[in-house]
Amino acid sequence: MYTYKIYDKYGIKLLTFDALSQAGGIKHCFTTRKGGVSNGYCESLNFSKTRDFDDRNVNENARRLAESLDVDYNKLTVVPQVHGCEVKVIDEENCGAGFSKPRFEEGYDAMVTDVAGIPLMTLHGDCVPVFLYDPVRRAIGMVHSGWRGTALKVALHAVKKMESEYGCIPENIIAAIGPAIGIDCFEVDMPVYDELLKSFPCMAENERLAVAGRIPSKKQVSLPGLVEQALLEGGIKKEKIIDCGICTCCEENAEDYFSHRRTGGKTGIMAGVICLV
Protein backbone atom coordinates (compact mmCIF):
# COMPACT_ATOMS: atom_id res chain seq x y z
CA MET A 1 0.00 0.00 0.00
CA TYR A 2 1.35 3.40 -0.97
CA THR A 3 1.67 6.24 1.55
CA TYR A 4 1.50 8.90 -1.15
CA LYS A 5 1.07 9.41 -4.87
CA ILE A 6 2.80 11.84 -7.21
CA TYR A 7 0.84 12.89 -10.26
CA ASP A 8 0.84 15.48 -13.01
CA LYS A 9 -2.17 17.68 -13.73
CA TYR A 10 -2.14 20.55 -16.21
CA GLY A 11 1.65 20.30 -16.24
CA ILE A 12 1.98 20.68 -12.46
CA LYS A 13 3.61 17.84 -10.52
CA LEU A 14 1.95 17.29 -7.12
CA LEU A 15 2.11 14.91 -4.17
CA THR A 16 -1.00 13.66 -2.34
CA PHE A 17 -1.44 11.33 0.63
CA ASP A 18 -3.50 8.17 0.24
CA ALA A 19 -4.93 8.40 3.78
CA LEU A 20 -6.26 11.92 3.21
CA SER A 21 -7.60 11.13 -0.25
CA GLN A 22 -9.34 7.98 0.96
CA ALA A 23 -10.95 9.80 3.88
CA GLY A 24 -12.82 12.00 1.36
CA GLY A 25 -14.20 15.46 1.83
CA ILE A 26 -11.02 17.40 1.14
CA LYS A 27 -8.59 18.38 -1.57
CA HIS A 28 -4.92 18.63 -0.76
CA CYS A 29 -1.41 18.53 -2.19
CA PHE A 30 2.23 19.30 -1.65
CA THR A 31 3.87 20.95 -4.63
CA THR A 32 7.08 20.02 -6.35
CA ARG A 33 9.15 22.58 -8.27
CA LYS A 34 7.56 21.56 -11.60
CA GLY A 35 4.89 23.41 -13.53
CA GLY A 36 5.28 27.14 -12.86
CA VAL A 37 6.56 30.30 -14.54
CA SER A 38 9.26 31.54 -12.15
CA ASN A 39 12.82 31.85 -13.43
CA GLY A 40 16.40 31.50 -12.21
CA TYR A 41 16.94 29.60 -8.98
CA CYS A 42 13.18 29.87 -8.34
CA GLU A 43 12.40 27.88 -11.46
CA SER A 44 9.61 27.05 -11.84
CA LEU A 45 6.72 26.50 -9.39
CA ASN A 46 7.85 28.96 -6.71
CA PHE A 47 5.47 30.47 -4.13
CA SER A 48 7.77 32.93 -2.35
CA LYS A 49 7.18 36.59 -3.20
CA THR A 50 10.36 37.57 -1.36
CA ARG A 51 12.57 35.36 -3.55
CA ASP A 52 10.95 35.97 -6.92
CA PHE A 53 11.62 39.40 -8.43
CA ASP A 54 8.16 39.50 -9.98
CA ASP A 55 5.02 38.98 -7.85
CA ARG A 56 3.12 38.23 -11.02
CA ASN A 57 5.05 34.99 -11.38
CA VAL A 58 4.00 33.81 -7.92
CA ASN A 59 0.39 34.87 -8.49
CA GLU A 60 0.34 32.93 -11.76
CA ASN A 61 1.87 29.91 -10.05
CA ALA A 62 -0.84 30.10 -7.39
CA ARG A 63 -3.54 30.47 -10.04
CA ARG A 64 -2.23 27.38 -11.84
CA LEU A 65 -2.11 25.43 -8.59
CA ALA A 66 -5.68 26.44 -7.74
CA GLU A 67 -6.80 25.32 -11.19
CA SER A 68 -5.04 21.96 -10.87
CA LEU A 69 -6.67 21.34 -7.47
CA ASP A 70 -10.01 22.78 -8.62
CA VAL A 71 -10.17 25.23 -5.71
CA ASP A 72 -10.99 28.94 -5.63
CA TYR A 73 -7.89 31.08 -6.19
CA ASN A 74 -9.68 34.08 -4.65
CA LYS A 75 -10.02 32.20 -1.34
CA LEU A 76 -6.48 30.81 -1.30
CA THR A 77 -5.02 31.90 2.06
CA VAL A 78 -1.42 32.19 3.23
CA VAL A 79 -0.03 33.69 6.44
CA PRO A 80 3.30 35.45 7.10
CA GLN A 81 5.38 32.66 8.65
CA VAL A 82 7.66 33.62 11.53
CA HIS A 83 8.88 30.25 12.89
CA GLY A 84 6.59 30.53 15.89
CA CYS A 85 3.60 28.60 17.20
CA GLU A 86 0.63 30.94 16.68
CA VAL A 87 -2.40 29.49 14.89
CA LYS A 88 -4.75 31.62 12.77
CA VAL A 89 -8.45 30.78 12.48
CA ILE A 90 -9.58 31.33 8.89
CA ASP A 91 -13.17 32.03 7.87
CA GLU A 92 -15.18 33.65 5.08
CA GLU A 93 -14.23 37.14 6.31
CA ASN A 94 -10.46 36.82 6.30
CA CYS A 95 -9.80 34.15 3.69
CA GLY A 96 -7.87 35.13 0.56
CA ALA A 97 -5.17 36.96 2.50
CA GLY A 98 -1.84 36.94 0.72
CA PHE A 99 -3.24 36.60 -2.79
CA SER A 100 -6.62 38.19 -3.58
CA LYS A 101 -6.46 40.31 -0.38
CA PRO A 102 -3.63 42.05 1.48
CA ARG A 103 -1.51 39.80 3.67
CA PHE A 104 -2.06 39.57 7.41
CA GLU A 105 0.06 42.00 9.39
CA GLU A 106 0.90 39.56 12.19
CA GLY A 107 2.79 36.31 11.78
CA TYR A 108 1.46 32.78 12.17
CA ASP A 109 2.77 29.33 11.36
CA ALA A 110 -0.47 27.38 11.21
CA MET A 111 -4.06 27.85 10.10
CA VAL A 112 -7.31 26.03 10.83
CA THR A 113 -10.80 26.26 9.40
CA ASP A 114 -14.10 24.42 9.27
CA VAL A 115 -15.40 26.38 6.28
CA ALA A 116 -15.64 24.48 3.02
CA GLY A 117 -14.01 25.98 -0.05
CA ILE A 118 -11.14 27.81 1.69
CA PRO A 119 -7.71 26.49 0.61
CA LEU A 120 -5.10 26.90 3.38
CA MET A 121 -1.52 27.22 2.12
CA THR A 122 1.78 27.06 4.00
CA LEU A 123 5.19 27.63 2.41
CA HIS A 124 8.22 25.34 2.70
CA GLY A 125 11.86 25.25 1.67
CA ASP A 126 12.94 22.40 4.02
CA CYS A 127 10.60 22.99 6.99
CA VAL A 128 8.02 20.36 7.83
CA PRO A 129 4.52 20.63 6.31
CA VAL A 130 1.74 19.04 8.39
CA PHE A 131 -1.74 18.39 7.00
CA LEU A 132 -4.49 17.90 9.62
CA TYR A 133 -7.99 16.61 8.88
CA ASP A 134 -10.83 15.64 11.18
CA PRO A 135 -13.42 13.92 8.96
CA VAL A 136 -15.88 13.68 11.86
CA ARG A 137 -16.08 17.36 12.83
CA ARG A 138 -15.16 18.45 9.28
CA ALA A 139 -12.22 20.66 10.19
CA ILE A 140 -8.72 21.05 8.74
CA GLY A 141 -5.35 22.52 9.63
CA MET A 142 -2.17 23.34 7.73
CA VAL A 143 1.13 23.75 9.60
CA HIS A 144 4.63 25.06 8.87
CA SER A 145 7.15 23.64 11.34
CA GLY A 146 10.80 24.67 11.10
CA TRP A 147 13.20 23.80 13.90
CA ARG A 148 12.05 26.73 16.04
CA GLY A 149 8.39 25.95 15.43
CA THR A 150 9.10 22.30 16.14
CA ALA A 151 10.73 23.24 19.46
CA LEU A 152 7.59 25.25 20.24
CA LYS A 153 5.39 22.33 19.14
CA VAL A 154 3.42 24.33 16.60
CA ALA A 155 1.74 21.14 15.30
CA LEU A 156 0.47 20.44 18.81
CA HIS A 157 -0.86 23.99 19.04
CA ALA A 158 -2.77 23.48 15.79
CA VAL A 159 -4.37 20.30 17.13
CA LYS A 160 -5.35 22.13 20.33
CA LYS A 161 -6.87 24.95 18.27
CA MET A 162 -8.96 22.44 16.32
CA GLU A 163 -10.17 21.07 19.66
CA SER A 164 -11.07 24.47 21.13
CA GLU A 165 -12.58 26.02 18.00
CA TYR A 166 -14.40 23.09 16.45
CA GLY A 167 -14.74 20.45 19.14
CA CYS A 168 -12.39 18.05 17.36
CA ILE A 169 -11.33 14.88 19.17
CA PRO A 170 -7.62 14.26 18.47
CA GLU A 171 -8.07 10.53 17.97
CA ASN A 172 -10.27 11.31 14.95
CA ILE A 173 -7.64 13.51 13.27
CA ILE A 174 -5.54 12.26 10.37
CA ALA A 175 -2.10 13.88 10.21
CA ALA A 176 0.19 13.74 7.18
CA ILE A 177 3.82 14.91 7.23
CA GLY A 178 5.01 16.08 3.83
CA PRO A 179 8.46 16.36 2.22
CA ALA A 180 11.00 18.06 4.51
CA ILE A 181 14.66 17.92 5.40
CA GLY A 182 15.55 14.50 6.81
CA ILE A 183 17.83 13.36 9.59
CA ASP A 184 20.73 12.59 7.24
CA CYS A 185 20.81 16.20 6.00
CA PHE A 186 19.73 18.18 9.06
CA GLU A 187 22.95 18.58 11.02
CA VAL A 188 22.76 21.20 13.78
CA ASP A 189 25.03 22.90 16.30
CA MET A 190 24.64 21.98 19.96
CA PRO A 191 22.64 25.12 20.93
CA VAL A 192 19.93 24.12 18.42
CA TYR A 193 20.04 20.51 19.60
CA ASP A 194 19.78 21.60 23.24
CA GLU A 195 16.78 23.80 22.47
CA LEU A 196 15.00 20.90 20.80
CA LEU A 197 16.02 18.56 23.62
CA LYS A 198 14.22 20.79 26.15
CA SER A 199 10.94 20.12 24.35
CA PHE A 200 11.70 16.51 23.41
CA PRO A 201 13.81 14.80 26.12
CA CYS A 202 13.06 11.48 24.43
CA MET A 203 15.39 12.36 21.55
CA ALA A 204 18.44 11.84 23.77
CA GLU A 205 17.96 8.07 23.69
CA ASN A 206 16.10 7.59 20.40
CA GLU A 207 18.30 7.19 17.33
CA ARG A 208 15.28 7.61 15.09
CA LEU A 209 15.07 11.21 16.35
CA ALA A 210 18.73 12.22 16.76
CA VAL A 211 22.20 10.80 16.25
CA ALA A 212 25.78 12.02 16.56
CA GLY A 213 26.83 14.42 13.83
CA ARG A 214 29.67 13.91 11.39
CA ILE A 215 31.85 16.00 13.70
CA PRO A 216 31.66 15.86 17.52
CA SER A 217 30.25 19.36 17.97
CA LYS A 218 27.10 18.64 15.93
CA LYS A 219 24.02 16.43 15.98
CA GLN A 220 21.76 15.13 13.23
CA VAL A 221 18.08 15.57 14.02
CA SER A 222 14.84 14.32 12.50
CA LEU A 223 12.41 17.24 12.41
CA PRO A 224 9.63 15.05 10.95
CA GLY A 225 10.21 12.59 13.79
CA LEU A 226 9.93 15.34 16.40
CA VAL A 227 6.78 16.68 14.75
CA GLU A 228 5.32 13.19 15.03
CA GLN A 229 6.16 13.21 18.74
CA ALA A 230 4.30 16.51 19.15
CA LEU A 231 1.27 15.08 17.33
CA LEU A 232 1.30 11.99 19.55
CA GLU A 233 1.47 14.28 22.59
CA GLY A 234 -1.62 16.00 21.23
CA GLY A 235 -3.55 12.74 21.29
CA ILE A 236 -3.42 11.77 17.62
CA LYS A 237 -3.19 8.01 17.14
CA LYS A 238 0.11 6.72 15.83
CA GLU A 239 -1.61 4.78 13.07
CA LYS A 240 -3.20 8.02 11.84
CA ILE A 241 0.13 9.83 11.42
CA ILE A 242 1.63 9.37 7.96
CA ASP A 243 5.15 10.50 7.07
CA CYS A 244 6.02 10.43 3.37
CA GLY A 245 9.72 10.10 4.23
CA ILE A 246 10.93 12.33 1.38
CA CYS A 247 13.97 14.49 2.17
CA THR A 248 13.86 17.80 0.32
CA CYS A 249 17.58 18.39 0.88
CA CYS A 250 18.97 15.16 -0.55
CA GLU A 251 20.74 15.68 -3.85
CA GLU A 252 18.78 12.81 -5.37
CA ASN A 253 15.59 14.83 -4.91
CA ALA A 254 16.97 18.14 -6.24
CA GLU A 255 15.12 17.86 -9.53
CA ASP A 256 11.73 17.78 -7.81
CA TYR A 257 12.12 19.76 -4.58
CA PHE A 258 13.50 23.14 -3.56
CA SER A 259 15.82 23.13 -0.53
CA HIS A 260 17.06 26.13 1.41
CA ARG A 261 19.91 24.21 3.01
CA ARG A 262 21.09 22.41 -0.11
CA THR A 263 21.37 25.68 -2.06
CA GLY A 264 22.42 28.07 0.69
CA GLY A 265 19.12 29.92 0.38
CA LYS A 266 19.22 30.41 -3.38
CA THR A 267 16.03 28.54 -4.06
CA GLY A 268 12.30 28.76 -4.53
CA ILE A 269 9.62 27.75 -2.06
CA MET A 270 7.06 24.94 -2.21
CA ALA A 271 3.54 24.85 -0.80
CA GLY A 272 1.26 22.58 1.15
CA VAL A 273 -2.46 23.11 0.52
CA ILE A 274 -5.57 21.61 2.11
CA CYS A 275 -9.22 22.54 1.47
CA LEU A 276 -12.56 21.21 2.69
CA VAL A 277 -15.09 20.44 -0.05
C-alpha positions in Angstrom: 0.0 0.0 0.0 1.3 3.4 -1.0 1.7 6.2 1.5 1.5 8.9 -1.2 1.1 9.4 -4.9 2.8 11.8 -7.2 0.8 12.9 -10.3 0.8 15.5 -13.0 -2.2 17.7 -13.7 -2.1 20.6 -16.2 1.7 20.3 -16.2 2.0 20.7 -12.5 3.6 17.8 -10.5 2.0 17.3 -7.1 2.1 14.9 -4.2 -1.0 13.7 -2.3 -1.4 11.3 0.6 -3.5 8.2 0.2 -4.9 8.4 3.8 -6.3 11.9 3.2 -7.6 11.1 -0.3 -9.3 8.0 1.0 -11.0 9.8 3.9 -12.8 12.0 1.4 -14.2 15.5 1.8 -11.0 17.4 1.1 -8.6 18.4 -1.6 -4.9 18.6 -0.8 -1.4 18.5 -2.2 2.2 19.3 -1.7 3.9 21.0 -4.6 7.1 20.0 -6.4 9.1 22.6 -8.3 7.6 21.6 -11.6 4.9 23.4 -13.5 5.3 27.1 -12.9 6.6 30.3 -14.5 9.3 31.5 -12.1 12.8 31.8 -13.4 16.4 31.5 -12.2 16.9 29.6 -9.0 13.2 29.9 -8.3 12.4 27.9 -11.5 9.6 27.0 -11.8 6.7 26.5 -9.4 7.8 29.0 -6.7 5.5 30.5 -4.1 7.8 32.9 -2.4 7.2 36.6 -3.2 10.4 37.6 -1.4 12.6 35.4 -3.5 11.0 36.0 -6.9 11.6 39.4 -8.4 8.2 39.5 -10.0 5.0 39.0 -7.8 3.1 38.2 -11.0 5.1 35.0 -11.4 4.0 33.8 -7.9 0.4 34.9 -8.5 0.3 32.9 -11.8 1.9 29.9 -10.1 -0.8 30.1 -7.4 -3.5 30.5 -10.0 -2.2 27.4 -11.8 -2.1 25.4 -8.6 -5.7 26.4 -7.7 -6.8 25.3 -11.2 -5.0 22.0 -10.9 -6.7 21.3 -7.5 -10.0 22.8 -8.6 -10.2 25.2 -5.7 -11.0 28.9 -5.6 -7.9 31.1 -6.2 -9.7 34.1 -4.6 -10.0 32.2 -1.3 -6.5 30.8 -1.3 -5.0 31.9 2.1 -1.4 32.2 3.2 0.0 33.7 6.4 3.3 35.4 7.1 5.4 32.7 8.6 7.7 33.6 11.5 8.9 30.2 12.9 6.6 30.5 15.9 3.6 28.6 17.2 0.6 30.9 16.7 -2.4 29.5 14.9 -4.8 31.6 12.8 -8.5 30.8 12.5 -9.6 31.3 8.9 -13.2 32.0 7.9 -15.2 33.6 5.1 -14.2 37.1 6.3 -10.5 36.8 6.3 -9.8 34.1 3.7 -7.9 35.1 0.6 -5.2 37.0 2.5 -1.8 36.9 0.7 -3.2 36.6 -2.8 -6.6 38.2 -3.6 -6.5 40.3 -0.4 -3.6 42.0 1.5 -1.5 39.8 3.7 -2.1 39.6 7.4 0.1 42.0 9.4 0.9 39.6 12.2 2.8 36.3 11.8 1.5 32.8 12.2 2.8 29.3 11.4 -0.5 27.4 11.2 -4.1 27.9 10.1 -7.3 26.0 10.8 -10.8 26.3 9.4 -14.1 24.4 9.3 -15.4 26.4 6.3 -15.6 24.5 3.0 -14.0 26.0 -0.1 -11.1 27.8 1.7 -7.7 26.5 0.6 -5.1 26.9 3.4 -1.5 27.2 2.1 1.8 27.1 4.0 5.2 27.6 2.4 8.2 25.3 2.7 11.9 25.2 1.7 12.9 22.4 4.0 10.6 23.0 7.0 8.0 20.4 7.8 4.5 20.6 6.3 1.7 19.0 8.4 -1.7 18.4 7.0 -4.5 17.9 9.6 -8.0 16.6 8.9 -10.8 15.6 11.2 -13.4 13.9 9.0 -15.9 13.7 11.9 -16.1 17.4 12.8 -15.2 18.4 9.3 -12.2 20.7 10.2 -8.7 21.0 8.7 -5.4 22.5 9.6 -2.2 23.3 7.7 1.1 23.8 9.6 4.6 25.1 8.9 7.2 23.6 11.3 10.8 24.7 11.1 13.2 23.8 13.9 12.1 26.7 16.0 8.4 25.9 15.4 9.1 22.3 16.1 10.7 23.2 19.5 7.6 25.3 20.2 5.4 22.3 19.1 3.4 24.3 16.6 1.7 21.1 15.3 0.5 20.4 18.8 -0.9 24.0 19.0 -2.8 23.5 15.8 -4.4 20.3 17.1 -5.4 22.1 20.3 -6.9 25.0 18.3 -9.0 22.4 16.3 -10.2 21.1 19.7 -11.1 24.5 21.1 -12.6 26.0 18.0 -14.4 23.1 16.4 -14.7 20.4 19.1 -12.4 18.0 17.4 -11.3 14.9 19.2 -7.6 14.3 18.5 -8.1 10.5 18.0 -10.3 11.3 14.9 -7.6 13.5 13.3 -5.5 12.3 10.4 -2.1 13.9 10.2 0.2 13.7 7.2 3.8 14.9 7.2 5.0 16.1 3.8 8.5 16.4 2.2 11.0 18.1 4.5 14.7 17.9 5.4 15.5 14.5 6.8 17.8 13.4 9.6 20.7 12.6 7.2 20.8 16.2 6.0 19.7 18.2 9.1 22.9 18.6 11.0 22.8 21.2 13.8 25.0 22.9 16.3 24.6 22.0 20.0 22.6 25.1 20.9 19.9 24.1 18.4 20.0 20.5 19.6 19.8 21.6 23.2 16.8 23.8 22.5 15.0 20.9 20.8 16.0 18.6 23.6 14.2 20.8 26.2 10.9 20.1 24.4 11.7 16.5 23.4 13.8 14.8 26.1 13.1 11.5 24.4 15.4 12.4 21.6 18.4 11.8 23.8 18.0 8.1 23.7 16.1 7.6 20.4 18.3 7.2 17.3 15.3 7.6 15.1 15.1 11.2 16.3 18.7 12.2 16.8 22.2 10.8 16.2 25.8 12.0 16.6 26.8 14.4 13.8 29.7 13.9 11.4 31.8 16.0 13.7 31.7 15.9 17.5 30.3 19.4 18.0 27.1 18.6 15.9 24.0 16.4 16.0 21.8 15.1 13.2 18.1 15.6 14.0 14.8 14.3 12.5 12.4 17.2 12.4 9.6 15.0 10.9 10.2 12.6 13.8 9.9 15.3 16.4 6.8 16.7 14.8 5.3 13.2 15.0 6.2 13.2 18.7 4.3 16.5 19.1 1.3 15.1 17.3 1.3 12.0 19.6 1.5 14.3 22.6 -1.6 16.0 21.2 -3.5 12.7 21.3 -3.4 11.8 17.6 -3.2 8.0 17.1 0.1 6.7 15.8 -1.6 4.8 13.1 -3.2 8.0 11.8 0.1 9.8 11.4 1.6 9.4 8.0 5.2 10.5 7.1 6.0 10.4 3.4 9.7 10.1 4.2 10.9 12.3 1.4 14.0 14.5 2.2 13.9 17.8 0.3 17.6 18.4 0.9 19.0 15.2 -0.5 20.7 15.7 -3.9 18.8 12.8 -5.4 15.6 14.8 -4.9 17.0 18.1 -6.2 15.1 17.9 -9.5 11.7 17.8 -7.8 12.1 19.8 -4.6 13.5 23.1 -3.6 15.8 23.1 -0.5 17.1 26.1 1.4 19.9 24.2 3.0 21.1 22.4 -0.1 21.4 25.7 -2.1 22.4 28.1 0.7 19.1 29.9 0.4 19.2 30.4 -3.4 16.0 28.5 -4.1 12.3 28.8 -4.5 9.6 27.8 -2.1 7.1 24.9 -2.2 3.5 24.8 -0.8 1.3 22.6 1.2 -2.5 23.1 0.5 -5.6 21.6 2.1 -9.2 22.5 1.5 -12.6 21.2 2.7 -15.1 20.4 -0.1 
